[in-house]
Amino acid sequence: MRIIGMNRKTIFITAGVALLIAVAAGWFFLHKSNGPFFKTAKAARGDLQAAVTATGTVNAVTTVLVGTQVSGTIKELYVDYNSPVKKGQVLAQIDPVSLQAQVDQARANLRLAEANVEKAVAAAQDAKRTFERNKTLYTANFIARSDLDTAETNASSTAASLSAARAQVQQNRAALTLADTNLRNTRILSPVDGTVISRSIDVGQTVAASFQTPTLFNIAQDLTRMQIDTNVDEADIGKVKVGQPVTFTVDAYPEAPFQGDVSVVRNAPTTVQNVVTYDVVVKVANPDLKLKPGMTANVSIIIDRRTAALKVPNAALRFRPADREGRGTSSTAARPKDGKDGREAGRGQAVWILEGRTPKRIAVTAGISDGQFTEVVSGDLKEGQDVIVEAAGAGNNKQQQQMSPRFFR
């Protein structure tokens, strides 16, 4: 009986101790859950680059629009889309029948004018001889003065007719040249070496060049060299310089970035809905012909680079602990220390580290940023230190609940 009583006493003591431990643990975890929690990240060294982003269109460096100066019906097509062509190669043939007739007519008119010149030469020589003979007869008083004047007038008239006939020859020769040129222009030739990007005609189609020159073919001179015409916002154009490296992607190859460099920064502005942009031309090598004209490019112009730079997440520079009234990005328990750190809170750029469970402000000077990380140029921050990027926990959740909107009926 005595042993049984001692066992019961031991059981009661053990149960009491366990209960006390459970109460203490519950109180500890409850108290701890009411305190602040912080998410941190390490200040580390690495490469960093700042970039200006823009969108643009991939184009051939030189694109030639081939048209026609004459009207007519397309008789033959010798090239199609993507056909490689050489300079002087025949691309298409316009039906030359009507223009050949014009050439024949102009040649006949020229021959007629040349015959008229010969006739005018003979008449001029005859009139000149008559005038010379009448001068001799007038000197000997064999004819009247009026006969001499008539002969002189005829000589001058036939000389003028000869000049007019010769001018008519030149006019008809020019008309023949024009007709012959129009006949040659029925053969549409390639002005450059390149590749046919598009054509806008078919056999049997009539082209009219009366008012403006129609475009028949679009030829890219060299598809192994491309350029991107990008639209850079006026706020960023001051950072862009000729020769800066460029990285870009296209939707056809989203996982394969391409490289280029800035070739031209054009001064002509483009304004669309009060947004001012400037055209920045990026030269790109395209030896594999992966890039095609018209592709949309997502461009990043590298304006600055750092190697082995001390960098922190951008969220660390945006973080501010709560003030004494509970305002801020963390709980009221996360107030900074009193004194200098507390007085300087909010002045300039800074990051916050933990001393124990209390945030401490470290003033820093920020450098370039790539949108996710920012370079720390100067300050007391050391590599490997944990910087606060976000406040979390019960205190912060309570604050978020206080800041959430309320609805009333």
DRENMI-994553 format. One line per 4 residues: number of its first residue (from 1); their letters; for each residue x negated, y negated, z negated of C-alpha. Coordinates in Angstrom, 2 decimals. Each point is the difference from the previous one (the first is absolute). Layout:
NUM> A> X:Y:Z  ... $
***
This chain:
1> MRII> 0.00:0.00:0.00  -2.81:-2.39:-0.75  -1.67:0.66:3.37  3.28:-0.63:1.82 $
5> GMNR> 0.38:-3.33:-1.82  -3.51:-1.07:0.97  0.66:0.89:3.65  3.14:-2.11:0.00 $
9> KTIF> -1.92:-2.93:-1.49  -2.71:0.33:2.65  2.61:0.06:2.75  1.66:-3.15:-1.35 $
13> ITAG> -3.34:-1.83:-0.20  -0.96:1.07:3.52  3.37:-1.09:1.37  -0.30:-3.37:-1.73 $
17> VALL> -3.48:-0.61:1.39  1.19:0.92:3.52  2.95:-2.37:-0.35  -2.28:-2.84:-1.06 $
21> IAVA> -2.33:0.69:2.93  2.95:-0.01:2.42  1.32:-3.30:-1.40  -3.46:-1.58:0.19 $
25> AGWF> -0.52:1.23:3.55  3.43:-1.27:1.06  -0.67:-3.39:-1.55  -3.43:-0.15:1.67 $
29> FLHK> 1.27:0.84:3.47  2.99:-2.29:-0.40  -2.27:-2.85:-1.04  -2.41:0.79:2.79 $
33> SNGP> 2.78:0.06:2.61  0.94:-3.53:-1.01  -3.52:-1.22:0.70  -1.35:-1.10:3.38 $
37> FFKT> -1.46:2.31:2.59  -2.29:-1.21:2.77  -0.94:1.43:3.34  -3.63:-0.65:0.81 $
41> AKAA> -2.41:0.39:2.88  -3.77:-0.11:0.08  -2.02:-2.84:1.46  -2.14:1.78:2.56 $
45> RGDL> -2.44:-0.83:2.74  0.69:0.68:3.64  0.29:-1.44:3.48  2.60:-2.68:0.58 $
49> QAAV> 1.14:-1.86:3.09  2.44:-2.85:0.53  2.06:0.02:3.17  2.57:-2.05:1.90 $
53> TATG> 2.79:2.20:1.31  1.96:-0.64:3.17  1.83:1.80:2.77  -0.82:-0.19:3.68 $
57> TVNA> 0.37:1.61:3.41  -2.61:2.06:1.82  -0.69:-1.34:3.51  -2.54:0.53:2.73 $
61> VTTV> -2.73:-2.63:0.04  0.80:-0.88:3.64  3.39:0.66:1.52  0.68:-0.96:3.62 $
65> LVGT> 3.51:-0.49:1.36  -0.01:0.94:3.69  2.65:-1.68:2.15  0.68:-0.76:3.65 $
69> QVSG> 0.01:-3.17:2.06  2.26:1.36:2.73  3.54:1.35:0.04  1.07:3.30:1.40 $
73> TIKE> 0.93:3.60:-0.66  -2.36:2.37:-1.79  -1.03:2.61:2.58  -2.57:2.04:-1.94 $
77> LYVD> -1.21:0.40:-3.61  -3.48:1.37:-0.52  -0.32:-0.16:-3.82  2.16:0.71:-3.01 $
81> YNSP> -0.09:-0.48:-3.76  -3.41:0.70:-1.57  -1.70:0.24:3.40  -3.67:-1.06:-0.07 $
85> VKKG> -0.73:-2.52:2.74  -3.04:-1.70:1.51  -0.38:-3.58:1.14  1.37:-0.35:3.55 $
89> QVLA> 1.99:3.25:-0.13  3.41:-0.09:1.71  2.79:0.23:-2.56  3.06:-0.41:2.24 $
93> QIDP> 0.99:-0.90:3.55  2.75:-2.44:0.98  1.67:0.70:3.36  -2.13:-2.10:2.44 $
97> VSLQ> 2.25:0.08:3.09  1.45:-3.50:-0.29  -3.32:-1.53:-1.02  -1.76:1.77:2.88 $
101> AQVD> 2.50:-1.64:2.34  -0.82:-3.38:-1.51  -3.68:0.64:0.61  0.65:0.91:3.63 $
105> QARA> 2.11:-3.12:0.46  -2.65:-2.23:-1.60  -2.70:1.55:2.22  2.09:-0.63:3.12 $
109> NLRL> 0.60:-3.60:-1.04  -3.74:-0.43:-0.42  -0.68:1.32:3.48  2.64:-2.34:1.43 $
113> AEAN> -1.57:-2.94:-1.79  -3.43:0.94:1.32  1.43:0.13:3.54  1.54:-3.43:-0.50 $
117> VEKA> -3.42:-1.28:-1.00  -1.48:1.26:3.26  2.85:-1.67:1.91  -0.52:-3.24:-1.92 $
121> VAAA> -3.74:0.11:0.74  0.66:0.27:3.72  2.52:-2.85:-0.07  -2.36:-2.19:-2.00 $
125> QDAK> -2.88:0.63:2.43  2.21:-0.80:3.01  1.27:-3.21:-1.60  -3.57:-1.04:-0.84 $
129> RTFE> -1.19:0.56:3.56  2.93:-1.98:1.37  -0.77:-2.87:-2.35  -3.69:-0.05:1.03 $
133> RNKT> 0.94:0.04:3.68  2.54:-2.79:-0.40  -2.60:-2.15:-1.76  -2.25:0.32:3.05 $
137> LYTA> 2.84:-0.83:2.37  1.06:-2.96:-2.10  -3.53:-1.37:0.03  0.08:0.16:3.84 $
141> NFIA> 3.47:-1.66:0.00  1.65:3.04:1.61  2.71:0.44:-2.76  1.95:-2.27:-2.23 $
145> RSDL> -0.68:-0.60:-3.66  3.21:1.80:-0.94  -1.23:3.23:1.60  -3.16:-0.17:-2.11 $
149> DTAE> 2.02:-0.58:-3.17  2.26:2.98:0.82  -3.01:2.28:0.49  -1.53:-1.17:-3.30 $
153> TNAS> 3.27:0.67:-1.84  0.24:3.50:1.47  -3.55:0.76:-1.07  0.66:-1.08:-3.59 $
157> STAA> 3.30:1.92:-0.12  -1.51:3.24:1.22  -2.86:-0.35:-2.54  2.56:-0.37:-2.80 $
161> SLSA> 1.92:3.00:1.31  -3.24:2.00:-0.09  -0.54:-0.95:-3.65  3.58:1.00:-0.84 $
165> ARAQ> -0.45:3.35:1.75  -3.17:0.69:-1.94  1.77:-0.89:-3.28  2.78:2.36:0.97 $
169> VQQN> -2.58:2.75:0.38  -1.27:-0.63:-3.53  3.57:0.03:-1.35  0.83:3.26:1.70 $
173> RAAL> -3.28:1.50:-1.14  0.90:-0.89:-3.61  3.46:1.53:0.48  -1.65:3.17:1.28 $
177> TLAD> -2.31:0.07:-3.02  2.97:-0.36:-2.35  1.97:2.72:1.76  -3.01:2.29:0.00 $
181> TNLR> -0.55:-0.67:-3.74  3.64:0.83:-0.75  -0.40:3.19:1.99  -3.08:1.00:-2.04 $
185> NTRI> 1.89:-0.85:-3.21  2.49:2.74:0.78  -2.71:2.31:-1.35  0.06:-0.53:-3.80 $
189> LSPV> -3.59:0.42:-1.21  -1.38:0.44:-3.49  -2.01:-3.07:-1.05  -1.98:1.87:-2.69 $
193> DGTV> -1.11:3.42:-1.12  2.41:1.33:-2.61  3.06:2.04:-0.81  3.59:-0.61:1.10 $
197> ISRS> 1.99:-0.66:-3.16  3.36:-0.57:1.69  1.65:-0.52:3.36  3.30:-1.70:0.72 $
201> IDVG> 0.72:1.09:3.58  1.06:3.10:1.91  -0.04:1.00:3.65  2.81:-1.74:1.89 $
205> QTVA> 0.29:-2.86:-2.47  -0.01:-3.52:1.42  -2.24:-2.57:-1.61  0.60:-3.73:0.48 $
209> ASFQ> -2.83:-2.46:-0.46  1.94:-3.08:1.06  0.14:-1.80:-3.37  -2.52:1.78:-2.24 $
213> TPTL> -2.47:2.82:0.30  1.56:3.27:-1.22  -2.13:2.28:-2.17  -0.43:3.42:1.58 $
217> FNIA> -2.71:1.62:-2.13  -1.60:-0.54:-3.41  -3.64:1.10:-0.03  -2.18:0.24:-3.11 $
221> QDLT> -3.59:-0.57:1.00  -1.71:2.15:-2.67  1.91:2.07:-2.56  -3.21:0.98:-1.81 $
225> RMQI> -0.15:-3.55:-1.37  3.14:-1.31:-1.69  0.97:-3.02:-2.05  2.59:-0.62:-2.71 $
229> DTNV> 1.90:-3.27:-0.05  0.93:-0.54:-3.65  2.08:-2.68:-1.70  -1.76:-1.28:-3.14 $
233> DEAD> 1.89:-2.24:-2.40  -1.18:-3.59:-0.36  -0.76:0.62:-3.69  -2.60:2.64:0.93 $
237> IGKV> -1.41:-1.34:3.28  -2.68:-2.04:-1.81  -1.58:3.23:-1.28  -0.26:1.62:3.43 $
241> KVGQ> -3.27:-0.45:1.91  -1.33:1.30:3.31  -2.01:3.20:-0.46  1.77:1.26:-3.13 $
245> PVTF> 0.59:3.78:-0.02  3.53:1.28:0.46  1.69:3.26:-0.95  3.39:0.88:1.45 $
249> TVDA> 2.40:2.88:0.54  2.73:0.71:2.52  3.15:2.02:-0.51  -1.19:2.68:2.43 $
253> YPEA> -3.05:0.76:-2.21  0.93:-1.13:-3.54  -2.78:2.02:-1.64  -2.75:-1.06:2.41 $
257> PFQG> -1.12:-3.62:-0.52  -1.71:-1.83:2.85  -2.77:-2.57:-0.22  -0.48:-3.32:1.78 $
261> DVSV> -1.12:-3.56:-0.57  1.46:-3.48:0.32  -0.77:-1.43:3.45  1.99:-3.24:0.21 $
265> VRNA> 1.98:-2.12:-2.47  2.31:-2.05:2.21  0.98:-3.49:-1.06  3.41:-0.01:1.67 $
269> PTTV> 2.71:0.48:-2.68  3.11:2.12:0.39  3.06:-1.09:-1.98  2.91:2.39:-0.51 $
273> QNVV> 2.74:-1.02:-2.45  -2.33:-2.56:-1.63  -2.70:2.66:-0.52  -3.32:-1.08:1.54 $
277> TYDV> -2.43:2.68:1.14  -3.18:0.04:2.07  -1.13:2.56:2.55  -3.14:1.89:-1.03 $
281> VVKV> -1.45:2.21:2.73  -1.69:3.22:-1.13  -2.25:1.88:2.43  0.14:3.80:-0.25 $
285> ANPD> -1.87:2.82:1.74  2.29:2.71:1.38  -2.26:2.69:1.49  2.50:2.82:-0.68 $
289> LKLK> 2.92:-1.97:1.52  2.06:0.61:-3.15  1.15:-3.59:-0.16  2.60:-0.94:2.57 $
293> PGMT> 1.26:-3.44:1.01  2.97:-1.13:-2.05  -0.75:1.95:-3.18  0.69:-1.77:-3.29 $
297> ANVS> -3.10:-0.31:-2.19  -0.11:-0.55:-3.76  -3.15:-2.06:-0.35  -2.23:-0.69:-3.02 $
301> IIID> -2.62:-2.68:0.61  -2.83:0.49:-2.51  -0.87:-3.49:-1.27  -2.34:1.02:-2.86 $
305> RRTA> -1.63:3.09:-1.49  -1.65:0.92:-3.30  -2.05:3.06:-0.86  -0.31:1.36:-3.55 $
309> ALKV> 2.30:-2.74:-1.27  1.51:0.13:-3.48  3.73:0.22:0.65  3.22:0.32:-1.97 $
313> PNAA> 3.58:0.72:1.08  1.99:-3.08:0.93  2.51:0.93:-2.71  -2.70:-0.62:-2.61 $
317> LRFR> -0.25:-3.65:1.05  3.79:-0.37:-0.10  0.40:1.54:-3.46  0.85:-2.33:-2.91 $
321> PADR> 0.78:1.29:-3.52  3.14:-1.16:-1.81  -0.17:-3.20:-2.01  1.14:-0.42:-3.59 $
325> EGRG> 3.63:-0.42:1.03  -0.03:3.22:1.97  -0.31:-1.54:3.46  -2.43:1.52:2.47 $
329> TSST> -0.66:3.29:1.66  -0.45:2.14:-3.10  1.59:0.45:-3.40  -0.17:-2.47:-2.86 $
333> AARP> -2.41:2.31:-1.77  -2.50:-0.53:2.79  -0.74:-3.61:-0.87  -3.60:-1.13:0.57 $
337> KDGK> -2.20:-0.82:-2.93  0.28:-3.37:-1.64  -2.79:-2.44:0.71  -1.82:-0.74:3.19 $
341> DGRE> 1.44:2.89:1.99  3.50:-0.96:-1.02  -0.51:-3.69:0.74  -1.46:0.69:3.44 $
345> AGRG> 2.65:2.48:1.04  1.37:-0.97:3.38  -2.91:-2.28:0.94  -1.70:1.06:3.23 $
349> QAVW> -0.57:3.54:1.18  -0.50:2.73:-2.58  0.36:3.68:-0.71  0.97:1.63:-3.30 $
353> ILEG> -1.73:2.85:-1.78  0.91:1.82:-3.22  -1.80:-0.46:-3.30  1.60:2.69:-2.07 $
357> RTPK> 3.66:-0.52:0.83  -0.22:-3.76:0.60  -0.48:-1.56:3.48  -3.01:-2.23:0.43 $
361> RIAV> -0.32:-2.52:2.79  -3.15:-0.13:2.16  -0.32:-2.94:2.37  -1.24:0.96:3.45 $
365> TAGI> -0.55:-1.60:3.40  1.69:1.90:2.81  -1.47:0.47:3.45  1.45:1.62:3.10 $
369> SDGQ> 2.94:2.40:-0.07  1.18:2.77:2.29  3.57:-0.12:-1.29  -0.51:2.74:-2.60 $
373> FTEV> -3.28:-0.86:-1.72  -1.70:-3.32:-0.71  -3.70:-0.70:-0.39  -1.20:-1.32:-3.35 $
377> VSGD> -2.73:-2.52:0.78  -0.85:-1.12:-3.54  1.13:0.54:-3.58  -0.71:2.23:-2.98 $
381> LKEG> 1.76:3.01:1.49  -2.27:3.04:0.23  0.12:2.92:2.40  1.96:2.91:-1.45 $
385> QDVI> 2.10:-2.10:-2.41  3.73:0.73:-0.08  2.14:-2.96:1.04  3.73:-0.20:-0.73 $
389> VEAA> 2.18:0.18:3.10  3.43:0.50:-1.58  1.75:0.05:-3.37  2.34:2.90:-0.79 $
393> GAGN> 1.63:1.62:-3.02  2.96:-0.52:-2.32  -0.79:-3.63:-0.68  -0.22:-0.77:3.68 $
397> NKQQ> 3.19:1.94:0.75  1.78:-1.99:-2.72  -1.22:-3.22:1.59  1.20:1.13:3.45 $
401> QQMS> 3.38:0.77:-1.47  0.15:-3.50:-1.47  -0.92:-1.50:3.38  2.50:2.08:1.99 $
405> PRFF> 3.20:-1.77:1.18  3.23:0.45:-1.91  3.47:0.27:1.50  3.13:-1.37:-1.57 $
409> R> 3.66:0.59:0.69 $
***
